[in-house]
Amino acid sequence: MGHKVVVFDISVVRALWETRVKKHKALQKKEAERLEKSALEKIKEEWNFVAECRRKGIPQAQYCKNGFVDTSAGGLPVERCALTRPGSLAKDGGTRSSPFVFELSGEHWKELPDSLKEQTGLEEWHIHDTRIQIIPAYIELFQAMRVLDLPKNRISQLPAEIGRLKNLRELDVSFNHLKSVPPELGACESLERLDCSGNLELTELPFELSNLKQVTFVDISANKFSSVPICVLRMCSLQWLDISNNHLKDLPQDIDRLEELQSFLLYKNQLTYLPHALLNLRKLSLLVVSGDHLVELPTALCDSSTVKFVSLMDNPIDQTGGEEGADEVESEQDRQHLDKEFMSAYIADLKGRESVPSYTTKVSFSLQL
């Protein structure tokens, strides 16, 4: 018999989760404001800057505080970048050279620094929590790019030139303001991970993404998809698909095309039934359905020896239960992000258990706030 975990009445747990997150964010904000006003923090920043210049043997007048070398001041190597990470061990046990990594965060950033276009040897961009709205077309110059990590910004569109990054392995544009994805992305045939979650207005993916045969992870949750995109059904290597919190009313009958699929997250849609084609997914081990309207479920799913069917009957938070629990989340994107964190924590806990009850009819949580 498969593993079926049915959980009721978790609204209190979720309210407690949100309350703790809000308190933590408030403390972080207060501490950041204190450090910003502190003279010690400014002295420390200046000292670190001087120490960095001395360590690299670069005059302070030629070393920009954004982490790049001012090459116009005299003959310094263009690809030199202060923001690098230590090299990792190669598969053969040796060490490989450190990839050049660009990192940027903070709401005071509204556009990318001009000196970035000179650092074409960069392999990774990690840009998050900024006000940047546009990724420039000169991104095509970064032919060594492997990772584009751009979550929680204000990016409204991706340039078509992104399709020329032939070595791109990971693309994360979650929780931005995207309304579409350029079809040119389908030319990035080395792509393995695609995360477009939390853009809220995304309704479809271009058919050209069918060419992404190496993709194993797709997250398009917290958008406005009314059906599973056709291009996703043609990603033959896909192992993880999260299309939760959309407007799905049914699943396609050819969902079993995803023969490698192992984890399928469908919670918070408008599904009333699950098709029998799911039984043909021989490698499926985790199916999450929550906040839907299921009236029909293939009973063989519960009899499977491999599938963990997780049905989380998520109730809305009781806005009258406690002052702290009644606080509104700052924005829709914040609420969606909190939902994902909560569900991710639950799934991680479920996978981490050494043993799972073969059948649990009801688990009730009762906490005193």
C-alpha positions as CSV (number, residue, x, y, z in Angstrom):
1,M,0.0,0.0,0.0
2,G,1.3,3.5,-0.9
3,H,1.8,6.2,1.6
4,K,-1.1,8.6,2.0
5,V,-0.8,11.4,4.5
6,V,-3.9,13.4,5.0
7,V,-3.6,16.5,7.1
8,F,-6.5,18.6,8.4
9,D,-6.7,21.9,10.3
10,I,-3.3,23.3,9.6
11,S,-4.4,26.9,9.5
12,V,-3.2,27.5,13.0
13,V,0.2,26.1,12.2
14,R,0.4,28.4,9.1
15,A,-0.7,31.4,11.1
16,L,2.0,30.7,13.7
17,W,4.5,30.3,10.8
18,E,3.6,33.7,9.3
19,T,3.7,35.4,12.7
20,R,7.2,34.2,13.4
21,V,8.4,35.2,9.9
22,K,6.9,38.7,10.4
23,K,8.6,39.1,13.7
24,H,11.9,37.9,12.3
25,K,11.6,40.3,9.4
26,A,10.8,43.2,11.7
27,L,13.9,42.4,13.8
28,Q,16.0,42.2,10.7
29,K,14.7,45.6,9.5
30,K,15.3,47.2,12.9
31,E,18.9,45.8,13.1
32,A,19.6,47.0,9.5
33,E,18.4,50.5,10.4
34,R,20.6,50.5,13.5
35,L,23.7,49.4,11.6
36,E,23.0,52.0,8.9
37,K,23.2,54.7,11.5
38,S,26.2,53.3,13.2
39,A,29.5,54.9,12.7
40,L,31.3,51.6,13.5
41,E,29.7,50.0,10.5
42,K,30.9,52.7,8.2
43,I,34.4,52.5,9.6
44,K,34.4,48.7,9.2
45,E,33.3,49.1,5.6
46,E,36.1,51.5,4.8
47,W,38.6,49.3,6.5
48,N,37.5,46.2,4.5
49,F,37.8,48.3,1.4
50,V,41.4,49.4,2.1
51,A,42.3,45.8,3.1
52,E,40.9,44.4,-0.1
53,C,42.9,46.9,-2.2
54,R,46.1,46.1,-0.3
55,R,45.5,42.3,-0.7
56,K,45.0,42.6,-4.4
57,G,47.7,45.2,-4.8
58,I,45.4,47.7,-6.5
59,P,45.5,51.4,-5.9
60,Q,42.3,52.6,-4.2
61,A,41.7,55.2,-6.9
62,Q,41.4,52.4,-9.5
63,Y,39.3,50.0,-7.5
64,C,35.6,50.6,-7.7
65,K,33.5,49.9,-4.7
66,N,31.0,47.8,-6.7
67,G,33.7,45.1,-6.9
68,F,35.3,45.8,-10.3
69,V,38.6,47.2,-11.4
70,D,38.6,50.5,-13.3
71,T,40.4,49.2,-16.4
72,S,40.5,52.7,-17.9
73,A,43.0,53.8,-15.3
74,G,45.8,51.6,-16.5
75,G,46.3,48.2,-17.9
76,L,44.7,45.9,-15.3
77,P,43.1,42.6,-16.5
78,V,39.5,43.0,-17.6
79,E,38.2,39.7,-16.2
80,R,39.4,40.5,-12.7
81,C,36.4,40.4,-10.4
82,A,36.3,40.8,-6.6
83,L,33.1,38.8,-6.3
84,T,34.3,35.2,-6.7
85,R,33.5,32.1,-4.8
86,P,36.1,29.4,-3.8
87,G,36.6,26.6,-6.4
88,S,34.9,23.4,-5.8
89,L,36.2,19.8,-6.2
90,A,35.9,18.3,-9.6
91,K,34.6,14.8,-10.1
92,D,38.1,13.4,-10.5
93,G,39.0,14.7,-7.0
94,G,41.1,17.6,-8.3
95,T,40.2,21.3,-8.0
96,R,38.9,23.4,-10.8
97,S,39.4,27.1,-11.2
98,S,36.9,29.4,-9.4
99,P,34.1,30.6,-11.6
100,F,33.7,34.3,-11.8
101,V,30.6,35.2,-9.8
102,F,28.7,38.5,-9.8
103,E,26.5,39.2,-6.7
104,L,24.2,42.1,-6.2
105,S,21.5,42.8,-3.7
106,G,19.7,45.7,-2.0
107,E,16.8,47.9,-3.0
108,H,19.0,50.9,-3.7
109,W,20.1,49.2,-7.0
110,K,17.8,50.3,-9.9
111,E,20.1,49.3,-12.7
112,L,23.1,47.1,-13.3
113,P,26.5,48.9,-12.9
114,D,28.0,50.1,-16.2
115,S,31.3,48.2,-15.6
116,L,29.5,44.9,-15.6
117,K,29.5,44.8,-19.5
118,E,33.3,44.6,-19.3
119,Q,33.3,41.4,-17.2
120,T,32.4,39.0,-20.0
121,G,34.2,36.1,-18.3
122,L,31.6,35.9,-15.6
123,E,29.9,32.5,-15.2
124,E,27.3,33.3,-12.6
125,W,25.0,36.2,-11.8
126,H,23.3,36.3,-8.4
127,I,21.0,39.3,-8.3
128,H,18.2,39.5,-5.8
129,D,16.0,41.9,-3.8
130,T,16.8,44.9,-6.0
131,R,14.6,47.3,-8.0
132,I,16.2,46.4,-11.3
133,Q,13.6,46.1,-14.1
134,I,15.5,45.3,-17.2
135,I,18.2,42.8,-18.1
136,P,20.3,44.5,-20.8
137,A,20.8,43.0,-24.3
138,Y,24.5,42.9,-23.8
139,I,24.0,39.7,-21.7
140,E,24.7,37.8,-25.0
141,L,28.4,38.7,-24.5
142,F,28.6,36.4,-21.5
143,Q,29.2,33.2,-23.4
144,A,30.6,31.4,-20.3
145,M,27.4,32.1,-18.3
146,R,26.1,29.0,-16.5
147,V,23.8,30.4,-13.8
148,L,21.4,33.3,-13.9
149,D,20.0,33.6,-10.4
150,L,17.6,36.6,-10.5
151,P,14.8,36.1,-7.9
152,K,12.8,38.8,-6.2
153,N,13.6,41.8,-8.4
154,R,11.3,43.9,-10.6
155,I,12.2,42.4,-13.9
156,S,9.4,43.0,-16.4
157,Q,10.9,41.2,-19.4
158,L,13.9,39.0,-20.5
159,P,15.8,40.0,-23.6
160,A,15.7,37.8,-26.7
161,E,19.5,37.7,-26.6
162,I,19.3,35.3,-23.6
163,G,18.9,32.6,-26.2
164,R,22.5,32.9,-27.2
165,L,23.8,31.7,-23.9
166,K,24.6,28.2,-25.0
167,N,26.2,27.1,-21.7
168,L,23.3,28.3,-19.5
169,R,22.4,25.6,-17.0
170,E,20.1,27.4,-14.5
171,L,17.7,30.2,-14.9
172,D,15.8,31.6,-11.8
173,V,13.5,34.6,-12.5
174,S,11.1,33.8,-9.7
175,F,9.0,36.6,-8.0
176,N,9.6,39.2,-10.6
177,H,7.0,41.0,-12.9
178,L,7.3,38.9,-16.0
179,K,4.2,38.5,-18.2
180,S,5.9,36.4,-20.9
181,V,9.0,34.4,-21.6
182,P,11.0,34.9,-24.8
183,P,10.7,32.0,-27.3
184,E,14.5,32.4,-27.9
185,L,15.1,30.8,-24.5
186,G,14.4,27.5,-26.3
187,A,17.8,27.8,-27.9
188,C,19.5,27.3,-24.5
189,E,19.6,23.5,-25.0
190,S,21.9,23.0,-22.0
191,L,19.3,24.4,-19.5
192,E,18.6,22.0,-16.6
193,R,16.6,24.2,-14.1
194,L,13.9,26.7,-14.9
195,D,12.1,28.7,-12.2
196,C,9.5,31.2,-13.3
197,S,7.4,31.0,-10.1
198,G,5.7,33.9,-8.4
199,N,5.4,36.3,-11.4
200,L,1.6,36.3,-10.9
201,E,0.7,37.4,-14.4
202,L,2.4,34.6,-16.4
203,T,-0.2,32.7,-18.4
204,E,1.8,30.6,-20.9
205,L,5.2,29.4,-22.0
206,P,6.3,29.5,-25.7
207,F,6.2,26.2,-27.6
208,E,9.9,26.7,-28.5
209,L,10.8,25.7,-25.0
210,S,10.0,22.1,-26.1
211,N,13.7,22.0,-27.3
212,L,14.9,22.0,-23.7
213,K,15.5,18.3,-23.5
214,Q,18.0,18.5,-20.6
215,V,15.6,20.2,-18.2
216,T,15.0,18.2,-15.0
217,F,13.4,20.9,-12.8
218,V,10.5,23.3,-13.7
219,D,8.7,25.6,-11.3
220,I,5.9,27.7,-12.7
221,S,3.9,28.0,-9.5
222,A,2.0,31.1,-8.4
223,N,1.1,32.3,-11.8
224,K,-2.1,32.2,-14.0
225,F,-1.7,29.0,-16.0
226,S,-5.0,27.4,-17.0
227,S,-3.4,24.3,-18.3
228,V,0.0,22.5,-18.3
229,P,2.0,24.1,-21.1
230,I,2.5,21.9,-24.1
231,C,6.2,22.6,-24.1
232,V,6.5,21.2,-20.5
233,L,4.9,18.0,-21.7
234,R,7.7,17.6,-24.2
235,M,10.5,18.0,-21.7
236,C,11.4,14.3,-21.7
237,S,14.0,14.5,-18.8
238,L,11.7,16.4,-16.4
239,Q,11.8,15.0,-12.8
240,W,10.3,17.9,-10.8
241,L,7.3,19.9,-11.8
242,D,5.6,22.5,-9.6
243,I,2.5,24.1,-11.2
244,S,0.8,24.8,-7.9
245,N,-1.2,27.9,-7.1
246,N,-2.5,28.4,-10.7
247,H,-5.9,28.1,-12.4
248,L,-5.7,24.5,-13.5
249,K,-9.2,22.8,-13.8
250,D,-7.9,19.5,-15.2
251,L,-4.7,17.7,-16.3
252,P,-4.0,16.6,-19.8
253,Q,-4.7,13.0,-20.6
254,D,-1.1,12.7,-22.1
255,I,0.5,13.7,-18.8
256,D,2.1,10.3,-18.8
257,R,4.5,11.6,-21.5
258,L,6.6,12.8,-18.6
259,E,8.1,9.4,-18.0
260,E,10.9,10.6,-15.8
261,L,8.7,12.7,-13.5
262,Q,9.3,12.0,-9.8
263,S,7.7,14.9,-7.9
264,F,4.5,16.6,-9.0
265,L,3.1,19.6,-7.0
266,L,-0.5,20.6,-7.8
267,Y,-1.7,22.2,-4.7
268,K,-4.1,25.3,-4.7
269,N,-5.6,24.8,-8.2
270,Q,-9.2,24.1,-9.2
271,L,-8.9,20.4,-9.9
272,T,-11.9,18.2,-9.4
273,Y,-10.3,14.9,-10.5
274,L,-7.0,13.3,-11.3
275,P,-6.6,11.3,-14.6
276,H,-5.8,7.6,-14.6
277,A,-2.8,8.5,-16.8
278,L,-1.0,9.4,-13.6
279,L,-0.8,5.7,-13.0
280,N,1.5,5.3,-16.0
281,L,4.2,7.6,-14.4
282,R,6.3,4.7,-13.0
283,K,8.8,6.9,-11.4
284,L,6.4,9.2,-9.6
285,S,7.1,9.2,-5.9
286,L,5.5,12.4,-4.6
287,L,2.2,13.9,-5.5
288,V,0.9,17.0,-3.6
289,V,-2.6,18.2,-3.9
290,S,-3.9,20.8,-1.6
291,G,-6.7,23.4,-1.6
292,D,-8.3,21.8,-4.7
293,H,-11.8,20.4,-5.1
294,L,-11.1,16.7,-5.8
295,V,-14.1,14.4,-6.0
296,E,-12.4,11.6,-7.9
297,L,-9.0,10.0,-7.3
298,P,-7.6,6.9,-8.9
299,T,-7.6,4.4,-6.0
300,A,-4.5,2.7,-7.4
301,L,-2.5,5.7,-6.4
302,C,-3.0,4.8,-2.8
303,D,-2.1,1.2,-3.4
304,S,1.2,2.1,-5.1
305,S,4.3,1.0,-3.3
306,T,6.3,4.1,-4.4
307,V,3.9,7.1,-4.5
308,K,3.6,9.3,-1.4
309,F,0.2,11.0,-2.0
310,V,0.1,14.1,0.2
311,S,-3.3,15.7,0.5
312,L,-3.1,18.8,2.6
313,M,-6.6,20.1,3.2
314,D,-5.5,23.7,3.6
315,N,-8.0,25.9,5.3
316,P,-8.0,29.7,5.0
317,I,-6.4,31.5,7.9
318,D,-9.0,32.6,10.5
319,Q,-8.6,36.4,10.4
320,T,-10.5,36.8,13.7
321,G,-8.2,34.5,15.6
322,G,-5.7,36.6,17.4
323,E,-4.2,40.1,16.7
324,E,-0.9,38.8,15.3
325,G,-2.6,36.2,13.1
326,A,-4.9,38.9,11.6
327,D,-2.1,41.0,10.3
328,E,-2.2,41.2,6.5
329,V,0.8,40.1,4.5
330,E,2.6,43.0,2.9
331,S,1.9,42.1,-0.8
332,E,0.5,39.3,-2.9
333,Q,4.0,38.2,-3.9
334,D,5.0,38.1,-0.2
335,R,2.1,35.9,0.5
336,Q,2.9,33.5,-2.3
337,H,6.5,33.4,-1.3
338,L,5.4,32.5,2.3
339,D,3.2,29.8,0.9
340,K,6.1,28.2,-1.0
341,E,8.3,28.4,2.0
342,F,5.7,26.7,4.2
343,M,5.0,23.9,1.7
344,S,8.8,23.4,0.9
345,A,9.4,23.0,4.6
346,Y,6.6,20.5,4.9
347,I,7.7,18.4,1.9
348,A,11.4,18.5,3.1
349,D,10.2,17.2,6.5
350,L,8.1,14.5,4.8
351,K,11.0,13.3,2.6
352,G,13.4,13.3,5.6
353,R,11.3,10.9,7.7
354,E,12.8,7.5,8.0
355,S,9.3,6.0,8.1
356,V,5.9,7.2,7.1
357,P,2.6,5.7,8.3
358,S,1.1,3.6,5.6
359,Y,-2.2,5.2,6.1
360,T,-3.2,8.1,8.2
361,T,-6.8,9.2,8.2
362,K,-6.5,12.3,10.2
363,V,-3.8,14.4,11.9
364,S,-5.0,17.3,13.9
365,F,-2.8,20.1,15.1
366,S,-3.8,22.2,18.1
367,L,-1.5,24.9,19.3
368,Q,-1.9,27.7,21.9
369,L,-0.8,31.0,20.4
